[in-house]
């Protein structure tokens, strides 16, 4: 028995868009972990989010 698969152009385009969006979204979702790892590998001090808050006395 032969299984012939067919994906019409609309479904193929939607599938391509979902895959591409997933690939692009991963770095944004894990950006803190990627940044910490990058700074640790380069030997730099990582900046935490509390250090960027301005002092109200300034």
Protein Blocks (a to p, Z undefined) as FASTA:
>chain_A
ZZdddddfklmmmmmmmmmmmmmmmmmmmmmmmmmmmmmmnopacddfklmpccfkZZ
